[in-house]
Amino acid sequence: MTETNTYMSWSLPSVSDYQTQKNIQVVGASQSPAHDLISSSACGKTLAASRNAFFARRLRAAIEIDSQNKDLPSYFPGHTLPSPGGLECREVFRGNLVFDQFINLLKFDERTIKRIFADKSQSNEHYTPSYQISAASTQGQAEQNWPYAAIQKPTLFFLKQIQEQRQTQPQVESIAKAVLALDAKIKKLYKDLDQSVDLDGLAALLSYIKNIWYQSSDRAMVTMYSNQALQAARAQLQQAAVQLNDSNLIYFLFELEAMTSYLTHSGDHQQVIAAGVFAGNYVEVCQTDLTDFGATEFCVRERLFDEIINSAGRGFAPVIINEYGLVADGNHRVTASWLWNVLKFCQDLNWSCDDQDFQDRLELFFDECQKGNSVLLPFSKAVCPVSKHEVLSHLAAYLSTPEYRARLNTYIKPLIAKHDYIVQLPAVLLPEYLCQAVVKSGYDDGSLVQRACPSLYEAMADDDTCVLPPRASYHFTDAALLPWFQVLRSASGSSVRPQQPGALPYIEMRKAKTSMSRNSNRKRNGRNRPKVHEDRLLGADAPISLSLVTKGGQH
C-alpha cells in the first residue's frame, strides 16, 4: 500500500453553503455539526475503545427496546431521512434501532416480506435478486467527444433497475404477519444454539438475519464474518443472555448482526484518521487508496468541475463506500481526484487535446498505472474503466470549452505545481444491505418509493464495465453532515492544518487490507471481489463493557 501521512486535516462544514451548492436540505438532526467522542476522553484514545462505547450503547438500547431515543448515536446516515418529494419535503423518523429500521423497509419493500415467508429448501424464487436490472451499452447515449487516438475508449454498460408496476405499498396486516413469522424463526434459531454458543451456529443465526435484509440467487446462503468479529458477538450475546426475553430478543440480535457485519467489513482498513460521533452519527473515517475505490456512476459535468475546485479549497467530505468496495456516494470526488492526478502528470505541458505531447503524456499516465509498480507515479493499480472513461471524456469537454479551460489554466494549474498527487481519500463505510437506498427519480418526484436493489452493486462488483447513469440511486448520505477533509498536500510533503482544530481523535492504525478494499485475489468477470481477512478487529481481547439495566428492572 502507498505510504501516506497519518494526519489529514479537517474542518466543520458550512451548512448553508453545503445546502446551496448541493441544492438539498440537510435534515434537522444533522443541522448542527456538533461533534464529540463517544463518552469520556479515554474512549478517544483507541479505535477499539471508540467502537466499544458506540456498540455498548446500542446493544443496551436494544435490550431496553429504546426505539424512540433520538439521542442514541446512529449508524450513518442516521435515524431521520428526507421524505419523498424533493427539496421542500418533510422529514421521516425511521427509528434508531436496527430492527425498527428493518420494519421501515417492510413498509415499502414487498420483496423483503416475501423472503421472510419463502421456504428456501423448496424454492429459490424469493432469493433471486430483488429487482430486475438491464444492461445497455453506453455507446447508445449521446456520444461524447473522444479525441484520444492512442487511448482506447472503455466499453461500458449502463445498469438500470426496472421500475415495478406496483403502485401500492405493503399493507399493515402483511407487515405484521411477516414480523411475527420472522420473530418465530429467529427465536427457534436462538434456542438451537448451545450454551457455549459455537461460532458456526452463531454465524448461521446472524447470516439468516442478514440474508433477510437481502439475498441474491447466485450466492450461497452463508454470510462470511471474520472470526474476530464473531468472537466479539459471542461475548456480547453471552453477557446479555440473562436479560434477553421474548420481547427484546429480535431487537438485540438485529443490532448484534449489524455490529458483527460492520466489524467484518471495516476492520482496521489502512489508516483510521477519525472516529467518533459527528452530527449524531457514529463514523470511522479511513484514509483509503484512490485505486481502491470502484467508481459506479457517470458524473454530471458541472458538479464534477465544482469538485475539482473544492479539492483545492475546502476539501472533500469522505467518500461513502459499501461492502463491495464500490462507491455508494462520492463518484464526483473520486473522478475529480483522478482528473487532478492526470493534470499533475502533465503540469509542464500545454493542456490541449491538439497538442501531441499532451496526448502522449496522457497515454503514458494510464500505461504507468497499469504496470502496478511505476517509478513515475505513486499508484499501485490500474485506473478502473469507469474512472478512466469519465476522466478523459470530461477532460476533453473542459479543454474544448473556453470558460472551463481558462479556469483550469489560471486557477488549477498554479495549484497543481505547488501540490502533490492525490493518492488517498477519506472514506466511510455504509453497508448496502442495511442502508435502504432508493431509486432516486421516483423518490425525488414523490411518485414511487422503490428500493435500489443491492444486486446493482453485486453486478458492478462482478463486472467493472458496468456503471449506473447519473443520480440513479439515493443513499440519503447528502442529508447528513460529515466533516470536510483537506486532501491536498504541498509538494514538500506537508499538509495544511485546519483553521479550526476538531475534537475527533486522529488514530494511527496498522496498515492492513480488509474486505472494504477491492484488492483481492478472488476475481470474477474482471472485477475484484471482496475477501474477508482475519485482521485484528474488536475481539475477545477488546471486550465491550456493558452495564445492562432494563427499564423497570430485569425481565
C-alpha positions in Angstrom: 0.0 0.0 0.0 1.2 3.5 -0.7 2.8 5.3 2.2 1.0 8.4 3.3 0.9 10.9 6.1 -1.1 9.9 9.2 -2.8 13.3 9.5 -5.5 14.6 7.1 -6.8 17.9 8.4 -10.5 18.5 8.6 -12.9 21.3 9.2 -16.6 21.8 10.1 -18.8 22.1 7.1 -20.8 25.2 6.4 -24.5 24.0 6.4 -25.8 26.9 4.4 -23.0 26.8 1.7 -23.4 23.0 1.5 -27.2 23.2 1.0 -26.9 25.9 -1.6 -24.2 24.1 -3.6 -25.9 20.6 -3.5 -29.5 22.0 -3.7 -30.6 19.8 -0.9 -32.0 20.2 2.6 -29.9 18.7 5.5 -32.2 17.0 8.0 -32.8 18.8 11.3 -31.0 16.1 13.3 -27.8 17.0 11.3 -28.2 20.8 11.1 -25.8 21.4 13.9 -22.5 19.7 13.1 -21.8 19.1 16.8 -19.1 16.5 17.4 -17.8 14.7 20.4 -16.3 11.4 21.4 -18.5 8.5 22.3 -18.2 9.1 26.0 -15.2 10.1 28.1 -11.9 11.4 26.7 -10.4 8.0 27.5 -12.6 6.4 24.8 -11.0 8.5 22.1 -7.5 7.0 22.7 -8.0 4.0 20.6 -10.3 2.9 17.8 -11.3 -0.2 19.9 -12.5 2.0 22.8 -14.4 4.3 20.5 -16.2 1.3 18.9 -16.8 -0.3 22.3 -18.7 2.7 23.6 -20.8 3.0 20.5 -21.8 -0.6 20.3 -22.3 -0.8 24.0 -24.9 2.0 23.9 -26.7 0.5 21.0 -26.8 -3.0 22.5 -28.1 -1.6 25.7 -30.8 0.4 24.0 -31.8 -2.8 22.1 -32.3 -4.7 25.4 -34.4 -1.8 26.7 -36.2 -1.5 23.3 -35.5 2.2 23.4 -36.9 2.7 19.9 -37.7 6.4 20.1 -34.4 7.6 21.5 -33.1 10.2 19.0 -30.1 11.0 21.2 -28.7 7.5 20.8 -25.7 7.7 18.3 -26.8 6.2 15.0 -25.2 4.4 12.2 -24.5 6.9 9.4 -26.6 8.4 7.7 -28.9 8.5 10.8 -32.3 7.9 12.0 -34.1 10.7 10.3 -34.3 11.0 6.5 -35.9 13.3 4.0 -39.3 12.1 2.8 -40.2 11.7 -0.9 -40.9 14.8 -2.9 -37.7 16.8 -3.3 -36.2 19.8 -1.6 -39.3 21.0 0.3 -40.2 17.6 1.7 -40.8 16.8 5.3 -38.6 14.5 7.4 -39.2 10.9 8.3 -38.0 9.3 11.6 -37.4 5.7 10.5 -36.4 4.5 14.0 -32.9 4.4 15.6 -32.6 0.7 16.4 -31.7 -1.5 13.5 -34.8 -3.6 13.8 -37.0 -0.5 13.7 -35.3 0.5 10.5 -35.9 -3.0 9.2 -39.6 -2.6 9.8 -39.4 0.7 8.0 -38.0 -1.2 5.0 -41.0 -3.5 5.1 -43.3 -0.6 4.6 -42.2 -0.1 1.0 -40.3 -3.3 0.0 -42.6 -6.2 -0.6 -39.8 -8.5 -1.8 -38.4 -8.5 1.7 -41.7 -9.6 3.1 -41.7 -12.4 0.6 -38.2 -13.5 1.7 -39.4 -13.9 5.2 -42.1 -16.4 4.1 -40.0 -18.2 1.5 -39.0 -21.8 2.1 -35.6 -21.8 0.7 -35.4 -25.6 0.9 -38.2 -25.9 -1.7 -37.7 -22.9 -3.9 -35.1 -20.2 -4.6 -37.7 -17.9 -6.2 -37.7 -15.2 -3.5 -33.9 -15.3 -3.0 -33.3 -14.1 -6.6 -32.1 -10.5 -7.0 -34.9 -8.4 -5.6 -35.4 -6.5 -8.8 -34.7 -7.0 -12.5 -31.8 -5.0 -13.9 -31.0 -4.3 -17.5 -27.7 -3.5 -19.2 -27.3 -1.4 -22.3 -24.2 -0.1 -23.9 -23.3 3.5 -23.0 -22.4 4.0 -26.7 -26.1 4.4 -27.3 -26.2 7.5 -25.2 -25.3 11.0 -26.6 -21.8 10.3 -28.0 -19.1 12.2 -26.2 -16.1 13.6 -27.9 -13.1 11.2 -27.6 -10.1 12.9 -29.1 -7.5 10.3 -28.0 -6.2 8.4 -30.9 -3.8 6.3 -28.8 -6.1 5.6 -25.9 -8.9 3.1 -26.4 -12.3 4.3 -25.1 -13.6 1.9 -22.4 -16.7 0.0 -23.4 -19.2 0.4 -20.6 -22.7 -0.8 -20.0 -25.4 1.1 -18.1 -27.2 -0.8 -15.4 -30.9 0.2 -14.9 -33.3 -1.1 -12.3 -36.6 -1.9 -14.0 -39.4 0.1 -12.3 -42.0 -2.0 -10.6 -45.6 -1.9 -11.8 -46.8 -1.9 -8.2 -48.4 1.4 -7.1 -49.4 0.5 -3.6 -47.3 -0.1 -0.5 -47.5 -3.3 1.6 -50.4 -3.4 3.9 -50.2 -3.2 7.6 -51.6 -6.7 8.1 -49.0 -8.3 5.8 -46.2 -6.4 7.6 -47.5 -7.6 11.0 -47.7 -11.2 9.8 -44.1 -11.0 8.4 -42.8 -9.7 11.7 -44.4 -12.5 13.7 -43.1 -15.1 11.3 -39.6 -13.6 11.4 -39.7 -13.4 15.2 -40.7 -17.1 15.5 -37.9 -18.2 13.1 -35.2 -16.2 15.0 -36.3 -17.5 18.4 -36.0 -21.0 17.1 -32.5 -20.4 15.7 -31.5 -18.8 19.0 -33.0 -21.7 21.0 -30.9 -24.2 18.9 -27.7 -22.5 20.0 -25.9 -24.5 22.7 -24.8 -22.8 25.9 -21.2 -22.4 24.6 -22.6 -20.5 21.6 -20.3 -22.2 19.0 -19.2 -19.8 16.3 -20.7 -21.8 13.4 -24.2 -21.7 15.0 -23.9 -18.1 15.7 -22.8 -17.4 12.2 -25.8 -19.2 10.9 -28.2 -17.2 13.1 -26.6 -13.9 12.1 -26.4 -14.9 8.5 -30.2 -15.6 8.4 -30.8 -12.1 9.7 -28.5 -10.6 7.1 -30.0 -12.6 4.3 -33.5 -11.4 5.2 -32.3 -7.9 4.5 -31.0 -9.0 1.1 -30.0 -12.3 -0.5 -29.3 -12.9 -4.2 -29.7 -16.2 -6.1 -26.2 -16.7 -7.2 -24.5 -16.6 -3.8 -24.7 -19.2 -1.1 -26.9 -18.6 1.9 -23.9 -18.3 4.1 -22.5 -14.9 5.0 -18.8 -14.5 5.7 -18.0 -12.9 9.1 -14.5 -12.6 10.3 -13.5 -14.9 13.2 -12.6 -12.0 15.4 -16.0 -10.3 14.8 -17.9 -13.5 15.6 -15.9 -13.8 18.9 -16.9 -10.3 19.8 -20.5 -11.1 19.0 -20.4 -14.3 21.1 -19.0 -12.4 24.1 -21.8 -9.8 23.9 -24.5 -12.5 23.5 -23.3 -14.5 26.4 -23.1 -11.4 28.6 -26.6 -10.2 27.7 -28.3 -13.6 27.8 -29.8 -13.2 31.2 -31.6 -10.0 30.1 -32.9 -11.3 26.8 -36.6 -12.2 26.6 -39.4 -12.8 24.1 -39.8 -9.0 23.6 -36.3 -7.8 23.1 -34.5 -10.8 21.6 -35.2 -9.8 18.0 -34.1 -6.2 18.7 -30.8 -7.4 20.2 -30.0 -9.9 17.5 -30.6 -7.4 14.7 -28.3 -5.0 16.5 -25.7 -7.7 17.1 -25.7 -8.7 13.4 -25.2 -5.1 12.3 -22.2 -4.9 14.7 -20.7 -8.2 13.5 -21.1 -7.2 9.9 -19.6 -3.8 10.5 -16.6 -5.2 12.2 -16.0 -7.7 9.4 -16.2 -5.2 6.6 -14.5 -2.2 8.2 -11.7 -3.8 10.2 -8.6 -1.5 10.6 -8.6 -0.7 6.9 -5.4 1.2 6.0 -5.4 4.2 8.4 -8.2 5.3 10.6 -7.8 9.1 11.0 -11.0 10.0 12.8 -13.6 8.1 14.9 -16.5 9.3 16.9 -19.9 10.8 16.8 -20.4 13.6 14.3 -23.8 15.3 13.9 -25.4 12.5 15.8 -23.9 9.6 13.8 -21.0 7.4 14.6 -18.4 7.4 11.9 -15.0 6.0 11.3 -13.0 7.8 8.6 -10.2 5.9 6.9 -7.5 7.1 4.5 -8.1 4.8 1.6 -6.0 4.4 -1.6 -7.6 6.1 -4.6 -7.1 2.9 -6.6 -9.3 1.0 -4.2 -12.4 3.0 -5.0 -14.6 1.3 -7.5 -16.4 4.1 -9.4 -20.1 3.2 -10.0 -21.8 6.2 -11.7 -21.4 8.7 -14.5 -20.7 12.2 -13.5 -22.6 15.5 -14.1 -20.1 17.8 -15.8 -20.9 21.0 -13.7 -20.8 19.1 -10.4 -17.5 17.4 -11.4 -15.9 20.7 -12.1 -17.1 22.1 -8.7 -15.4 19.2 -7.0 -12.1 19.9 -8.8 -12.3 23.4 -7.4 -13.3 22.1 -4.0 -10.2 19.9 -3.9 -8.1 23.0 -3.8 -10.4 24.8 -1.4 -12.4 23.4 1.4 -11.6 19.8 0.5 -13.9 16.8 0.4 -16.4 15.1 2.6 -15.5 11.4 2.9 -16.4 9.1 0.0 -19.1 6.6 1.0 -18.0 3.1 0.2 -20.1 -0.1 0.6 -19.2 -3.7 1.5 -18.4 -4.5 -2.2 -15.6 -1.9 -2.2 -17.7 0.3 -4.5 -18.6 4.0 -4.2 -22.1 4.4 -2.9 -21.8 8.2 -2.8 -18.8 10.3 -3.9 -18.2 9.4 -7.5 -17.6 13.0 -8.4 -14.9 13.3 -5.7 -13.1 10.2 -6.9 -13.3 11.3 -10.6 -12.1 14.8 -9.6 -9.1 13.3 -7.8 -8.1 11.3 -10.9 -8.5 14.4 -13.0 -6.2 16.3 -10.7 -3.6 13.5 -11.0 -3.8 13.3 -14.8 -3.3 17.1 -15.0 -0.5 16.9 -12.4 1.3 14.4 -14.6 1.0 16.9 -17.5 1.7 20.0 -15.5 4.7 21.1 -17.7 2.7 20.8 -20.9 0.2 22.8 -22.9 -3.2 21.4 -21.8 -4.8 20.9 -25.2 -6.0 17.8 -27.0 -4.5 19.2 -30.1 -1.0 19.0 -28.5 0.7 15.7 -29.4 3.0 15.9 -26.3 -0.1 16.2 -24.1 -1.7 13.2 -25.9 1.5 11.2 -25.4 1.7 12.1 -21.7 -1.9 11.0 -21.1 -1.2 7.7 -22.7 1.8 7.3 -20.6 -0.2 8.1 -17.4 -2.6 5.2 -17.9 0.2 2.8 -19.1 2.2 3.5 -15.9 -0.8 3.0 -13.7 -1.4 -0.3 -15.4 2.1 -1.5 -14.5 1.3 -1.6 -10.8 5.0 -0.8 -9.9 5.5 2.5 -11.7 8.5 4.6 -10.7 6.8 7.7 -12.2 3.5 7.6 -10.4 2.5 6.7 -6.8 -0.3 4.3 -7.8 -0.1 0.5 -7.4 -3.1 -0.5 -9.6 -4.7 0.4 -12.9 -7.4 3.0 -13.1 -10.8 1.3 -13.3 -12.6 1.5 -16.6 -15.4 3.8 -15.3 -13.0 6.3 -13.8 -10.8 6.2 -17.0 -13.9 6.9 -19.2 -15.1 9.7 -17.0 -11.8 11.4 -16.6 -10.9 11.5 -20.3 -14.4 12.3 -21.6 -14.9 15.2 -19.2 -11.4 16.5 -19.7 -11.9 16.7 -23.4 -15.1 18.7 -22.8 -13.4 21.0 -20.4 -10.5 21.7 -22.7 -12.8 22.4 -25.6 -14.8 24.9 -23.7 -13.1 28.3 -23.3 -14.6 29.1 -19.8 -13.6 25.7 -18.3 -10.2 25.8 -20.0 -9.5 29.3 -18.7 -10.3 28.3 -15.1 -8.1 25.2 -15.3 -5.2 27.2 -16.6 -5.5 30.2 -14.4 -6.6 28.6 -11.1 -5.9 24.9 -11.1 -2.6 24.8 -12.9 -0.7 27.0 -10.5 -2.0 25.0 -7.6 -1.0 21.7 -9.2 2.6 22.9 -9.4 2.5 23.5 -5.6 0.8 20.3 -4.5 1.3 16.6 -4.8 -0.7 13.8 -6.4 -3.9 12.8 -4.6 -3.1 9.3 -3.5 -5.7 8.7 -0.9 -9.1 10.0 0.1 -11.1 9.8 3.3 -13.8 7.1 3.3 -16.7 6.0 5.4 -18.3 2.5 5.3 -22.1 2.3 4.5 -23.3 -1.3 4.1 -25.5 -1.6 1.1 -27.8 -4.2 2.6 -28.6 -2.0 5.6 -28.9 1.5 4.1 -32.3 1.3 2.4 -31.2 3.2 -0.7 -34.0 4.1 -3.1 -34.4 4.7 -6.8 -33.7 8.4 -7.0 -36.1 9.5 -9.8 -39.3 8.2 -8.2 -38.2 9.4 -4.7 -37.4 12.9 -5.8 -40.8 13.5 -7.5 -42.7 11.6 -4.9 -44.2 9.1 -7.4 -42.7 5.9 -6.1 -40.6 4.6 -3.2 -38.6 1.7 -4.6 -35.6 0.1 -3.0 -32.4 0.5 -5.0 -31.5 -3.2 -5.1 -28.1 -4.2 -3.8 -28.0 -6.5 -6.9 -27.0 -3.4 -8.8 -23.8 -3.3 -6.9 -23.2 -7.0 -7.0 -23.4 -6.8 -10.8 -20.8 -4.0 -10.8 -18.6 -5.8 -8.4 -18.6 -8.8 -10.7 -18.0 -6.7 -13.9 -16.2 -3.4 -13.8 -17.5 -2.4 -17.2 -21.0 -1.9 -15.7 -22.0 1.6 -14.5 -25.0 3.5 -13.3 -26.3 6.6 -15.1 -26.1 9.8 -13.1 -28.3 10.1 -10.0 -29.6 6.5 -10.3 -29.8 5.6 -6.6 -30.1 7.7 -3.5 -28.4 6.6 -0.2 -29.6 9.7 1.8 -26.0 10.5 2.6 -26.2 14.1 1.4 -28.8 14.8 4.0 -26.4 14.1 6.9 -23.3 16.1 7.5 -19.7 14.8 7.6 -16.5 16.8 8.2 -14.6 18.2 5.3 -11.1 16.8 4.8 -8.2 18.6 3.2 -7.0 16.1 0.6 -4.1 18.1 -0.9 -0.5 18.0 0.4 2.1 20.5 -0.6 4.8 19.3 -3.0 7.2 19.4 0.0 5.1 16.7 1.7 3.4 18.9 4.4 -0.3 19.1 5.0 -2.1 22.3 5.9 -3.7 22.1 9.3 -7.3 23.1 9.8 -8.1 26.6 10.8 -10.4 25.2 13.5 -9.0 22.1 15.2 -11.6 19.4 15.7 -12.2 17.1 18.6 -12.3 13.9 16.6 -9.3 11.7 17.5 -6.7 11.0 14.9 -5.6 7.5 15.4 -2.7 5.9 13.6 -3.6 2.3 12.9 -1.7 -0.7 11.5 -1.9 -0.8 7.7 -4.0 -3.8 6.6 -6.1 -5.0 3.7 -9.7 -5.9 4.6 -12.9 -6.7 2.8 -13.6 -3.0 2.4 -10.8 -3.0 -0.2 -11.2 -4.4 -3.7 -7.6 -5.7 -3.7 -8.2 -9.4 -3.5 -7.0 -12.4 -5.4 -10.6 -13.5 -6.0 -11.8 -12.2 -9.3 -15.0 -12.7 -11.3 -15.5 -11.3 -14.7 -12.7 -8.8 -14.2 -13.9 -7.1 -11.0 -12.0 -7.8 -7.8 -14.3 -9.4 -5.2 -14.0 -8.5 -1.5 -12.3 -11.0 0.7 -12.6 -11.3 4.5 -9.2 -11.1 6.2 -8.6 -12.1 9.8 -7.3 -8.7 10.8 -7.4 -7.5 14.4 -10.9 -6.3 14.9 -12.8 -5.9 18.1 -12.4 -9.3 19.7 -12.1 -11.1 23.0 -9.0 -9.1 23.8 -11.0 -5.8 23.5 -14.4 -6.7 25.1 -17.4 -4.4 25.2 -18.1 -3.5 28.8 -21.9 -3.4 29.2 -24.0 -2.3 32.1 -27.3 -3.7 31.0 -30.1 -2.3 33.1 -33.5 -2.6 31.5 -36.5 -0.3 32.1 -38.4 -1.4 35.2 -35.7 -3.9 36.2 -34.6 -7.2 34.9 -37.2 -9.2 32.9 
